[in-house]
Amino acid sequence: MPWPLMQNNLARADLDAVIAFLRDGDPILTQSAQVRAFEEEWSAWLGCRHSVFVNSGASANLLTMAALREARGPGEVIVPTLTWVSDIASVLQCGLTPVFVDIDPATLGMDPQQVLAALGPRTRAVFLTHVLGYNALTPALLEGLRSAGVTLVEDVCESYGATFEGRRLGSFGLMSDFSFYYAHHLTTIEGGMVSTDDPDLYQTLRMLRSHGMVREATSAAVREGYAARHPDLNPDFIFAFPAYNVRSTEINAVLGRSQLRRLDANNGQRRASLELFLQGLDGDRYRTDFRTEGNCNYAFTLILREPDTALRDRVESALRGRGIEFRRGTAGGGNQLRQPYLRQRFPDLDPAAFPQVDHVHFFGWYIGNYPGLEPERIHDLCRLLNRL
């Protein structure tokens, strides 16, 4: 039962689209018309006004935190203990202070009650990760953030296409981040996106993407304003921010445009496969009570219901014996407070003080889910796990 963690998500149609683009005259390969078209099509699909295509999901994280710091100044950002490293790293890299909360076991996202309890006068944003295709939003969380006047930033890198109250995740926050890495729901090989409805942030994000150059702004008022305030500078070379070069290419955008056409259908297959998996598991042994409404599963969630090191070892031995690839701790290596980059910066924070994420760290895994996965293979996997 060879079962890789990821399966190549590039189809023949995607490669043909790239070939057609390259054969069409003398194409520009760096960021140009294809990037702009992909950004517009992505915005229309998501239901937002503006999007900025970058070279990775990690760069999307970095740009959102840099834009937040420029707009709101220094302060605290509430972050999850279960997420990808670049979410928390971007907070640190932009001179902001992370405040950690535990997870909700039903979604693996941040516990809404702990988020609201952690809000304070220095809170600049809540940086919420939608983990493995699950929605982490609740009405109480959104209302609490609105009442407190606190910004929501969504990391949707593992969950684009999932919905909450009929809207796609990524359309609720001030900004939202997406990853188009290999075998994600949509791939541009490497790539990411930042989306927002805020016109001023959009201009800032465009400049931050490309060295902080003012000429990257699409707003004539922004460009003319900088030129008027800095008459000693060549208007083509005004740098507004100490920024980055995280542009992507036309080829990556061609791939994204091609893949976007089948994203919804692929997400439907992922969703159906997760339901088969959870229905087939022994609910006395494994957690099956995840909040799956509106999900677009990224990978199968396998978590022991109770701490059991002997069962954990049998699970891992059985999976390895059948050639089934897995990752323990699920997203990003489990409890981030156990990782060296945080242990050395926050030595007084006890990782065990966050028991829900710590359980997942030691007794949880994810297993690959992708379009084309046969139902019978899912049934076989469940039978294997239930026999342990």
LORO-816387 format. One record per residue (C-alpha): residue in one letter; z, y, x. Coordinates in Angstrom, 1 decimal. Example, Ala and Ser with C-alpha at 12.3 -4.5 7.8 and 13.67 -1.06 7.14 Angstrom:
2
<res: A | Z: 7.8 | Y: -4.5 | X: 12.3>
<res: S | Z: 7.1 | Y: -1.1 | X: 13.7>
% end
This chain:
388
<res: M | Z: 0.0 | Y: 0.0 | X: 0.0>
<res: P | Z: -1.0 | Y: 2.7 | X: 2.6>
<res: W | Z: 0.0 | Y: 5.9 | X: 1.0>
<res: P | Z: -0.3 | Y: 9.1 | X: 3.1>
<res: L | Z: 1.8 | Y: 12.1 | X: 2.4>
<res: M | Z: -1.3 | Y: 14.2 | X: 2.0>
<res: Q | Z: -4.9 | Y: 13.5 | X: 1.1>
<res: N | Z: -7.8 | Y: 15.6 | X: 2.1>
<res: N | Z: -8.5 | Y: 18.0 | X: -0.8>
<res: L | Z: -11.9 | Y: 19.1 | X: 0.4>
<res: A | Z: -14.7 | Y: 17.8 | X: -1.8>
<res: R | Z: -18.4 | Y: 17.5 | X: -1.0>
<res: A | Z: -19.1 | Y: 20.5 | X: -3.3>
<res: D | Z: -16.8 | Y: 22.6 | X: -1.1>
<res: L | Z: -18.6 | Y: 21.7 | X: 2.1>
<res: D | Z: -22.0 | Y: 22.3 | X: 0.4>
<res: A | Z: -20.8 | Y: 25.8 | X: -0.6>
<res: V | Z: -19.9 | Y: 26.6 | X: 3.0>
<res: I | Z: -23.3 | Y: 25.3 | X: 4.2>
<res: A | Z: -25.2 | Y: 27.3 | X: 1.6>
<res: F | Z: -23.2 | Y: 30.4 | X: 2.6>
<res: L | Z: -24.0 | Y: 29.9 | X: 6.3>
<res: R | Z: -27.7 | Y: 29.3 | X: 5.6>
<res: D | Z: -28.0 | Y: 32.5 | X: 3.6>
<res: G | Z: -29.6 | Y: 35.0 | X: 6.0>
<res: D | Z: -27.2 | Y: 36.4 | X: 8.6>
<res: P | Z: -23.8 | Y: 36.1 | X: 7.0>
<res: I | Z: -20.8 | Y: 38.1 | X: 8.1>
<res: L | Z: -18.0 | Y: 35.6 | X: 9.0>
<res: T | Z: -15.0 | Y: 37.9 | X: 9.3>
<res: Q | Z: -13.3 | Y: 39.3 | X: 6.2>
<res: S | Z: -15.9 | Y: 40.8 | X: 3.9>
<res: A | Z: -17.5 | Y: 40.3 | X: 0.5>
<res: Q | Z: -16.4 | Y: 36.6 | X: 0.0>
<res: V | Z: -12.8 | Y: 37.5 | X: 0.7>
<res: R | Z: -13.0 | Y: 40.4 | X: -1.9>
<res: A | Z: -14.6 | Y: 38.0 | X: -4.4>
<res: F | Z: -11.9 | Y: 35.4 | X: -3.9>
<res: E | Z: -9.2 | Y: 37.9 | X: -4.3>
<res: E | Z: -10.7 | Y: 39.2 | X: -7.6>
<res: E | Z: -11.2 | Y: 35.6 | X: -8.9>
<res: W | Z: -7.7 | Y: 34.6 | X: -7.9>
<res: S | Z: -6.2 | Y: 37.7 | X: -9.6>
<res: A | Z: -8.1 | Y: 36.9 | X: -12.8>
<res: W | Z: -6.9 | Y: 33.2 | X: -12.8>
<res: L | Z: -3.3 | Y: 34.2 | X: -12.1>
<res: G | Z: -3.2 | Y: 37.1 | X: -14.5>
<res: C | Z: -2.4 | Y: 39.9 | X: -12.2>
<res: R | Z: -4.1 | Y: 43.1 | X: -11.0>
<res: H | Z: -4.3 | Y: 42.8 | X: -7.2>
<res: S | Z: -4.4 | Y: 40.1 | X: -4.6>
<res: V | Z: -4.6 | Y: 40.1 | X: -0.8>
<res: F | Z: -6.0 | Y: 37.1 | X: 1.0>
<res: V | Z: -4.3 | Y: 36.2 | X: 4.4>
<res: N | Z: -4.4 | Y: 33.5 | X: 7.0>
<res: S | Z: -1.5 | Y: 31.4 | X: 5.7>
<res: G | Z: 1.3 | Y: 31.1 | X: 3.2>
<res: A | Z: 3.8 | Y: 32.0 | X: 6.0>
<res: S | Z: 1.8 | Y: 35.2 | X: 6.6>
<res: A | Z: 2.0 | Y: 35.9 | X: 2.8>
<res: N | Z: 5.8 | Y: 35.5 | X: 3.1>
<res: L | Z: 5.9 | Y: 37.9 | X: 6.0>
<res: L | Z: 3.8 | Y: 40.6 | X: 4.3>
<res: T | Z: 5.9 | Y: 40.5 | X: 1.2>
<res: M | Z: 9.1 | Y: 41.0 | X: 3.1>
<res: A | Z: 7.6 | Y: 43.7 | X: 5.3>
<res: A | Z: 6.3 | Y: 45.5 | X: 2.2>
<res: L | Z: 9.7 | Y: 45.2 | X: 0.6>
<res: R | Z: 11.4 | Y: 46.6 | X: 3.6>
<res: E | Z: 9.0 | Y: 49.6 | X: 3.7>
<res: A | Z: 9.5 | Y: 50.2 | X: 0.0>
<res: R | Z: 13.3 | Y: 49.6 | X: -0.4>
<res: G | Z: 14.8 | Y: 49.9 | X: 3.1>
<res: P | Z: 17.2 | Y: 47.5 | X: 4.8>
<res: G | Z: 19.6 | Y: 45.4 | X: 2.8>
<res: E | Z: 20.1 | Y: 41.9 | X: 1.5>
<res: V | Z: 17.7 | Y: 39.4 | X: 0.1>
<res: I | Z: 19.0 | Y: 36.4 | X: -1.9>
<res: V | Z: 17.3 | Y: 33.2 | X: -0.7>
<res: P | Z: 17.5 | Y: 29.5 | X: -1.5>
<res: T | Z: 19.0 | Y: 26.9 | X: 0.7>
<res: L | Z: 16.0 | Y: 24.6 | X: -0.1>
<res: T | Z: 12.7 | Y: 26.2 | X: 0.8>
<res: W | Z: 10.2 | Y: 26.4 | X: 3.6>
<res: V | Z: 11.4 | Y: 27.9 | X: 6.9>
<res: S | Z: 9.0 | Y: 30.9 | X: 6.7>
<res: D | Z: 10.7 | Y: 32.3 | X: 3.6>
<res: I | Z: 14.0 | Y: 32.8 | X: 5.3>
<res: A | Z: 12.4 | Y: 33.5 | X: 8.7>
<res: S | Z: 10.4 | Y: 36.4 | X: 7.1>
<res: V | Z: 13.6 | Y: 37.9 | X: 5.8>
<res: L | Z: 15.1 | Y: 37.8 | X: 9.3>
<res: Q | Z: 11.9 | Y: 39.0 | X: 11.0>
<res: C | Z: 11.8 | Y: 42.1 | X: 8.8>
<res: G | Z: 15.4 | Y: 43.1 | X: 9.5>
<res: L | Z: 16.8 | Y: 42.1 | X: 6.2>
<res: T | Z: 19.9 | Y: 40.0 | X: 5.6>
<res: P | Z: 19.6 | Y: 36.6 | X: 3.8>
<res: V | Z: 22.3 | Y: 35.7 | X: 1.2>
<res: F | Z: 22.3 | Y: 32.0 | X: 0.4>
<res: V | Z: 22.8 | Y: 30.2 | X: -2.9>
<res: D | Z: 22.8 | Y: 26.6 | X: -3.9>
<res: I | Z: 20.1 | Y: 24.9 | X: -6.0>
<res: D | Z: 19.8 | Y: 23.7 | X: -9.6>
<res: P | Z: 19.3 | Y: 19.9 | X: -9.4>
<res: A | Z: 17.0 | Y: 20.0 | X: -12.5>
<res: T | Z: 14.5 | Y: 22.2 | X: -10.7>
<res: L | Z: 15.4 | Y: 22.2 | X: -7.0>
<res: G | Z: 15.1 | Y: 26.0 | X: -7.3>
<res: M | Z: 18.0 | Y: 28.5 | X: -6.9>
<res: D | Z: 20.9 | Y: 28.1 | X: -9.3>
<res: P | Z: 20.4 | Y: 31.1 | X: -11.6>
<res: Q | Z: 24.1 | Y: 31.6 | X: -12.2>
<res: Q | Z: 24.8 | Y: 31.8 | X: -8.4>
<res: V | Z: 21.9 | Y: 34.2 | X: -8.0>
<res: L | Z: 23.3 | Y: 36.6 | X: -10.6>
<res: A | Z: 26.8 | Y: 36.3 | X: -9.1>
<res: A | Z: 25.5 | Y: 37.1 | X: -5.7>
<res: L | Z: 23.9 | Y: 40.4 | X: -6.7>
<res: G | Z: 25.5 | Y: 43.5 | X: -5.1>
<res: P | Z: 24.8 | Y: 47.1 | X: -4.1>
<res: R | Z: 22.9 | Y: 46.0 | X: -1.0>
<res: T | Z: 20.6 | Y: 43.5 | X: -2.8>
<res: R | Z: 17.0 | Y: 44.5 | X: -2.3>
<res: A | Z: 15.4 | Y: 41.4 | X: -3.9>
<res: V | Z: 15.7 | Y: 37.8 | X: -5.0>
<res: F | Z: 13.2 | Y: 35.7 | X: -3.1>
<res: L | Z: 12.9 | Y: 32.7 | X: -5.3>
<res: T | Z: 11.0 | Y: 29.5 | X: -4.4>
<res: H | Z: 9.4 | Y: 27.3 | X: -7.0>
<res: V | Z: 9.9 | Y: 23.9 | X: -5.3>
<res: L | Z: 7.4 | Y: 21.0 | X: -5.5>
<res: G | Z: 5.6 | Y: 22.3 | X: -8.6>
<res: Y | Z: 8.7 | Y: 22.9 | X: -10.8>
<res: N | Z: 9.5 | Y: 26.3 | X: -12.5>
<res: A | Z: 12.8 | Y: 27.8 | X: -11.3>
<res: L | Z: 12.8 | Y: 30.8 | X: -13.8>
<res: T | Z: 15.1 | Y: 31.0 | X: -16.8>
<res: P | Z: 15.4 | Y: 33.7 | X: -19.5>
<res: A | Z: 18.9 | Y: 34.5 | X: -18.4>
<res: L | Z: 17.8 | Y: 35.0 | X: -14.7>
<res: L | Z: 15.0 | Y: 37.3 | X: -15.6>
<res: E | Z: 17.1 | Y: 39.3 | X: -18.0>
<res: G | Z: 20.0 | Y: 39.5 | X: -15.5>
<res: L | Z: 17.6 | Y: 40.8 | X: -12.8>
<res: R | Z: 16.1 | Y: 43.4 | X: -15.2>
<res: S | Z: 19.5 | Y: 44.6 | X: -16.2>
<res: A | Z: 20.6 | Y: 44.9 | X: -12.6>
<res: G | Z: 17.3 | Y: 46.6 | X: -11.5>
<res: V | Z: 16.8 | Y: 44.0 | X: -8.8>
<res: T | Z: 13.3 | Y: 43.0 | X: -7.6>
<res: L | Z: 12.1 | Y: 39.4 | X: -8.0>
<res: V | Z: 9.7 | Y: 38.0 | X: -5.4>
<res: E | Z: 8.2 | Y: 34.6 | X: -6.1>
<res: D | Z: 7.2 | Y: 32.0 | X: -3.6>
<res: V | Z: 4.7 | Y: 29.8 | X: -5.5>
<res: C | Z: 3.2 | Y: 28.1 | X: -2.4>
<res: E | Z: 4.0 | Y: 24.6 | X: -3.9>
<res: S | Z: 3.7 | Y: 25.4 | X: -7.6>
<res: Y | Z: 0.7 | Y: 27.5 | X: -8.5>
<res: G | Z: -0.6 | Y: 26.5 | X: -11.9>
<res: A | Z: 2.9 | Y: 25.8 | X: -13.2>
<res: T | Z: 3.9 | Y: 27.9 | X: -16.2>
<res: F | Z: 7.0 | Y: 29.5 | X: -17.8>
<res: E | Z: 6.9 | Y: 30.7 | X: -21.4>
<res: G | Z: 3.1 | Y: 30.4 | X: -21.3>
<res: R | Z: 2.5 | Y: 32.5 | X: -18.2>
<res: R | Z: 1.6 | Y: 31.2 | X: -14.7>
<res: L | Z: 4.3 | Y: 31.3 | X: -12.1>
<res: G | Z: 3.6 | Y: 34.2 | X: -9.7>
<res: S | Z: 3.0 | Y: 36.7 | X: -12.5>
<res: F | Z: 6.7 | Y: 37.5 | X: -13.1>
<res: G | Z: 7.8 | Y: 39.0 | X: -9.8>
<res: L | Z: 7.0 | Y: 42.3 | X: -8.2>
<res: M | Z: 5.1 | Y: 40.2 | X: -5.6>
<res: S | Z: 4.2 | Y: 36.5 | X: -5.3>
<res: D | Z: 3.1 | Y: 34.3 | X: -2.4>
<res: F | Z: 0.8 | Y: 31.3 | X: -2.3>
<res: S | Z: -0.3 | Y: 28.8 | X: 0.4>
<res: F | Z: -3.7 | Y: 27.2 | X: 0.6>
<res: Y | Z: -2.8 | Y: 24.8 | X: 3.4>
<res: Y | Z: -4.4 | Y: 21.3 | X: 3.7>
<res: A | Z: -3.7 | Y: 19.2 | X: 0.6>
<res: H | Z: -1.9 | Y: 21.9 | X: -1.4>
<res: H | Z: -3.1 | Y: 22.3 | X: -4.9>
<res: L | Z: -6.0 | Y: 24.3 | X: -3.5>
<res: T | Z: -7.0 | Y: 24.5 | X: 0.1>
<res: T | Z: -8.9 | Y: 26.9 | X: 2.3>
<res: I | Z: -7.9 | Y: 24.8 | X: 5.3>
<res: E | Z: -5.5 | Y: 27.6 | X: 6.4>
<res: G | Z: -4.8 | Y: 30.5 | X: 4.1>
<res: G | Z: -2.5 | Y: 32.3 | X: 1.7>
<res: M | Z: -2.4 | Y: 35.0 | X: -0.9>
<res: V | Z: -0.1 | Y: 37.8 | X: -1.9>
<res: S | Z: -0.4 | Y: 39.0 | X: -5.5>
<res: T | Z: 1.1 | Y: 42.0 | X: -7.3>
<res: D | Z: 0.6 | Y: 44.4 | X: -10.2>
<res: D | Z: 1.9 | Y: 47.4 | X: -8.3>
<res: P | Z: -0.9 | Y: 49.6 | X: -7.0>
<res: D | Z: 1.2 | Y: 51.2 | X: -4.3>
<res: L | Z: 2.4 | Y: 47.9 | X: -2.9>
<res: Y | Z: -1.2 | Y: 46.7 | X: -3.0>
<res: Q | Z: -2.3 | Y: 49.5 | X: -0.7>
<res: T | Z: 0.7 | Y: 48.7 | X: 1.6>
<res: L | Z: -0.1 | Y: 45.0 | X: 1.7>
<res: R | Z: -3.8 | Y: 45.7 | X: 2.6>
<res: M | Z: -2.7 | Y: 47.9 | X: 5.5>
<res: L | Z: 0.0 | Y: 45.5 | X: 6.7>
<res: R | Z: -2.6 | Y: 42.7 | X: 6.8>
<res: S | Z: -4.7 | Y: 44.5 | X: 9.3>
<res: H | Z: -2.6 | Y: 46.3 | X: 12.0>
<res: G | Z: -1.2 | Y: 48.9 | X: 9.5>
<res: M | Z: -4.6 | Y: 50.7 | X: 9.5>
<res: V | Z: -4.9 | Y: 53.3 | X: 6.8>
<res: R | Z: -8.7 | Y: 52.7 | X: 6.5>
<res: E | Z: -7.9 | Y: 49.3 | X: 5.0>
<res: A | Z: -6.5 | Y: 51.1 | X: 1.9>
<res: T | Z: -8.9 | Y: 51.0 | X: -1.1>
<res: S | Z: -7.3 | Y: 54.2 | X: -2.5>
<res: A | Z: -9.1 | Y: 57.4 | X: -1.4>
<res: A | Z: -5.9 | Y: 59.3 | X: -2.2>
<res: V | Z: -3.9 | Y: 57.2 | X: 0.3>
<res: R | Z: -6.5 | Y: 57.6 | X: 3.0>
<res: E | Z: -6.9 | Y: 61.3 | X: 2.5>
<res: G | Z: -3.2 | Y: 61.9 | X: 2.3>
<res: Y | Z: -2.6 | Y: 60.3 | X: 5.7>
<res: A | Z: -5.5 | Y: 62.2 | X: 7.2>
<res: A | Z: -4.1 | Y: 65.5 | X: 5.9>
<res: R | Z: -0.6 | Y: 64.8 | X: 7.2>
<res: H | Z: -2.0 | Y: 63.8 | X: 10.7>
<res: P | Z: -4.8 | Y: 66.1 | X: 11.5>
<res: D | Z: -4.5 | Y: 65.3 | X: 15.2>
<res: L | Z: -5.7 | Y: 61.7 | X: 14.6>
<res: N | Z: -9.1 | Y: 60.2 | X: 14.0>
<res: P | Z: -9.0 | Y: 59.2 | X: 10.3>
<res: D | Z: -10.6 | Y: 55.8 | X: 11.3>
<res: F | Z: -7.6 | Y: 55.0 | X: 13.5>
<res: I | Z: -4.4 | Y: 55.9 | X: 11.7>
<res: F | Z: -1.8 | Y: 53.2 | X: 11.9>
<res: A | Z: 0.8 | Y: 53.6 | X: 9.1>
<res: F | Z: 3.1 | Y: 50.7 | X: 9.9>
<res: P | Z: 4.0 | Y: 48.5 | X: 12.9>
<res: A | Z: 2.1 | Y: 45.7 | X: 11.3>
<res: Y | Z: 0.1 | Y: 42.5 | X: 11.9>
<res: N | Z: -3.3 | Y: 40.9 | X: 12.1>
<res: V | Z: -3.2 | Y: 38.2 | X: 9.5>
<res: R | Z: -6.7 | Y: 38.5 | X: 8.1>
<res: S | Z: -8.6 | Y: 35.4 | X: 7.0>
<res: T | Z: -12.4 | Y: 34.7 | X: 7.1>
<res: E | Z: -15.4 | Y: 34.5 | X: 4.8>
<res: I | Z: -15.6 | Y: 30.7 | X: 5.3>
<res: N | Z: -12.0 | Y: 30.2 | X: 4.1>
<res: A | Z: -12.8 | Y: 32.4 | X: 1.1>
<res: V | Z: -15.9 | Y: 30.4 | X: 0.2>
<res: L | Z: -13.8 | Y: 27.2 | X: 0.2>
<res: G | Z: -11.2 | Y: 28.9 | X: -2.0>
<res: R | Z: -13.7 | Y: 30.1 | X: -4.5>
<res: S | Z: -15.2 | Y: 26.6 | X: -4.7>
<res: Q | Z: -11.9 | Y: 24.9 | X: -5.1>
<res: L | Z: -10.6 | Y: 27.4 | X: -7.7>
<res: R | Z: -13.2 | Y: 26.0 | X: -10.2>
<res: R | Z: -11.3 | Y: 22.6 | X: -10.4>
<res: L | Z: -7.8 | Y: 23.7 | X: -9.8>
<res: D | Z: -6.6 | Y: 23.4 | X: -13.4>
<res: A | Z: -8.1 | Y: 19.9 | X: -13.8>
<res: N | Z: -6.5 | Y: 18.8 | X: -10.6>
<res: N | Z: -3.2 | Y: 20.2 | X: -11.7>
<res: G | Z: -3.5 | Y: 18.2 | X: -14.9>
<res: Q | Z: -3.8 | Y: 15.0 | X: -12.9>
<res: R | Z: -0.8 | Y: 15.8 | X: -10.7>
<res: R | Z: 1.2 | Y: 16.5 | X: -13.8>
<res: A | Z: 0.3 | Y: 13.2 | X: -15.5>
<res: S | Z: 1.0 | Y: 11.3 | X: -12.3>
<res: L | Z: 4.5 | Y: 12.8 | X: -12.1>
<res: E | Z: 5.3 | Y: 11.8 | X: -15.6>
<res: L | Z: 4.3 | Y: 8.2 | X: -14.9>
<res: F | Z: 6.4 | Y: 8.2 | X: -11.8>
<res: L | Z: 9.6 | Y: 9.5 | X: -13.5>
<res: Q | Z: 9.1 | Y: 7.3 | X: -16.5>
<res: G | Z: 8.8 | Y: 4.2 | X: -14.3>
<res: L | Z: 12.0 | Y: 4.9 | X: -12.2>
<res: D | Z: 15.4 | Y: 3.4 | X: -12.9>
<res: G | Z: 17.3 | Y: 6.4 | X: -14.2>
<res: D | Z: 20.7 | Y: 4.8 | X: -13.4>
<res: R | Z: 19.7 | Y: 4.7 | X: -9.7>
<res: Y | Z: 17.4 | Y: 7.7 | X: -9.3>
<res: R | Z: 17.3 | Y: 11.2 | X: -10.8>
<res: T | Z: 14.7 | Y: 11.4 | X: -13.5>
<res: D | Z: 16.0 | Y: 14.3 | X: -15.5>
<res: F | Z: 14.1 | Y: 17.1 | X: -13.9>
<res: R | Z: 13.0 | Y: 20.1 | X: -15.9>
<res: T | Z: 9.3 | Y: 19.2 | X: -16.0>
<res: E | Z: 8.0 | Y: 21.5 | X: -18.7>
<res: G | Z: 4.9 | Y: 23.4 | X: -17.4>
<res: N | Z: 5.0 | Y: 21.7 | X: -14.0>
<res: C | Z: 2.1 | Y: 21.2 | X: -11.6>
<res: N | Z: 3.7 | Y: 18.6 | X: -9.4>
<res: Y | Z: 3.1 | Y: 19.0 | X: -5.6>
<res: A | Z: 4.8 | Y: 15.8 | X: -4.6>
<res: F | Z: 6.9 | Y: 13.1 | X: -6.3>
<res: T | Z: 10.6 | Y: 13.9 | X: -6.3>
<res: L | Z: 12.7 | Y: 10.9 | X: -5.4>
<res: I | Z: 16.5 | Y: 11.6 | X: -5.3>
<res: L | Z: 19.4 | Y: 9.1 | X: -5.5>
<res: R | Z: 21.6 | Y: 9.8 | X: -8.5>
<res: E | Z: 24.8 | Y: 9.2 | X: -6.4>
<res: P | Z: 25.4 | Y: 9.3 | X: -2.6>
<res: D | Z: 24.7 | Y: 5.9 | X: -1.3>
<res: T | Z: 23.9 | Y: 5.5 | X: 2.4>
<res: A | Z: 23.1 | Y: 1.7 | X: 2.0>
<res: L | Z: 20.6 | Y: 2.3 | X: -0.8>
<res: R | Z: 19.1 | Y: 5.3 | X: 1.1>
<res: D | Z: 18.5 | Y: 3.1 | X: 4.1>
<res: R | Z: 16.9 | Y: 0.4 | X: 2.0>
<res: V | Z: 14.6 | Y: 2.9 | X: 0.3>
<res: E | Z: 13.4 | Y: 4.3 | X: 3.7>
<res: S | Z: 12.9 | Y: 0.8 | X: 5.1>
<res: A | Z: 11.0 | Y: -0.3 | X: 2.1>
<res: L | Z: 8.7 | Y: 2.7 | X: 2.1>
<res: R | Z: 8.0 | Y: 2.4 | X: 5.8>
<res: G | Z: 7.3 | Y: -1.3 | X: 5.4>
<res: R | Z: 4.7 | Y: -0.6 | X: 2.7>
<res: G | Z: 3.0 | Y: 2.2 | X: 4.6>
<res: I | Z: 4.3 | Y: 4.9 | X: 2.2>
<res: E | Z: 4.7 | Y: 8.2 | X: 4.0>
<res: F | Z: 7.7 | Y: 10.4 | X: 2.9>
<res: R | Z: 9.8 | Y: 13.3 | X: 3.9>
<res: R | Z: 13.6 | Y: 13.2 | X: 3.6>
<res: G | Z: 15.3 | Y: 16.4 | X: 2.4>
<res: T | Z: 12.1 | Y: 17.3 | X: 0.4>
<res: A | Z: 10.8 | Y: 20.8 | X: 0.9>
<res: G | Z: 11.1 | Y: 22.2 | X: 4.4>
<res: G | Z: 13.5 | Y: 19.7 | X: 6.0>
<res: G | Z: 16.4 | Y: 19.9 | X: 3.5>
<res: N | Z: 19.4 | Y: 22.2 | X: 3.7>
<res: Q | Z: 18.1 | Y: 25.1 | X: 5.7>
<res: L | Z: 21.7 | Y: 26.0 | X: 6.7>
<res: R | Z: 21.7 | Y: 22.8 | X: 8.8>
<res: Q | Z: 18.6 | Y: 24.0 | X: 10.8>
<res: P | Z: 19.1 | Y: 25.4 | X: 14.3>
<res: Y | Z: 17.5 | Y: 28.8 | X: 13.6>
<res: L | Z: 20.2 | Y: 29.5 | X: 11.0>
<res: R | Z: 23.2 | Y: 27.6 | X: 12.5>
<res: Q | Z: 23.0 | Y: 29.9 | X: 15.6>
<res: R | Z: 22.7 | Y: 33.0 | X: 13.5>
<res: F | Z: 25.3 | Y: 32.1 | X: 10.8>
<res: P | Z: 27.8 | Y: 29.8 | X: 12.6>
<res: D | Z: 30.5 | Y: 30.6 | X: 10.1>
<res: L | Z: 28.5 | Y: 29.4 | X: 7.1>
<res: D | Z: 29.4 | Y: 25.8 | X: 6.2>
<res: P | Z: 26.3 | Y: 23.9 | X: 5.1>
<res: A | Z: 28.5 | Y: 21.5 | X: 3.1>
<res: A | Z: 29.7 | Y: 24.4 | X: 0.9>
<res: F | Z: 26.3 | Y: 24.0 | X: -0.9>
<res: P | Z: 26.8 | Y: 20.5 | X: -2.3>
<res: Q | Z: 23.6 | Y: 20.3 | X: -4.5>
<res: V | Z: 21.2 | Y: 21.0 | X: -1.6>
<res: D | Z: 23.3 | Y: 18.9 | X: 0.7>
<res: H | Z: 22.9 | Y: 15.9 | X: -1.6>
<res: V | Z: 19.1 | Y: 16.4 | X: -1.5>
<res: H | Z: 19.3 | Y: 16.8 | X: 2.3>
<res: F | Z: 20.8 | Y: 13.4 | X: 2.8>
<res: F | Z: 19.7 | Y: 11.4 | X: -0.3>
<res: G | Z: 16.4 | Y: 12.9 | X: -1.4>
<res: W | Z: 12.7 | Y: 12.6 | X: -0.5>
<res: Y | Z: 9.3 | Y: 13.5 | X: -1.5>
<res: I | Z: 6.2 | Y: 11.2 | X: -1.6>
<res: G | Z: 2.6 | Y: 12.4 | X: -1.8>
<res: N | Z: 1.0 | Y: 13.1 | X: -5.1>
<res: Y | Z: -2.7 | Y: 14.2 | X: -5.3>
<res: P | Z: -5.7 | Y: 13.9 | X: -7.7>
<res: G | Z: -7.2 | Y: 10.5 | X: -7.7>
<res: L | Z: -4.0 | Y: 8.6 | X: -7.3>
<res: E | Z: -4.4 | Y: 5.4 | X: -9.4>
<res: P | Z: -1.7 | Y: 4.8 | X: -12.1>
<res: E | Z: -1.3 | Y: 1.2 | X: -11.0>
<res: R | Z: -0.2 | Y: 2.3 | X: -7.5>
<res: I | Z: 2.4 | Y: 4.5 | X: -9.1>
<res: H | Z: 3.7 | Y: 1.5 | X: -11.2>
<res: D | Z: 3.8 | Y: -0.6 | X: -8.1>
<res: L | Z: 5.8 | Y: 2.1 | X: -6.3>
<res: C | Z: 8.3 | Y: 2.3 | X: -9.1>
<res: R | Z: 8.7 | Y: -1.5 | X: -9.2>
<res: L | Z: 9.4 | Y: -1.5 | X: -5.5>
<res: L | Z: 12.0 | Y: 1.2 | X: -5.7>
<res: N | Z: 13.7 | Y: -0.4 | X: -8.7>
<res: R | Z: 14.1 | Y: -3.7 | X: -7.0>
<res: L | Z: 16.1 | Y: -2.2 | X: -4.1>
% end
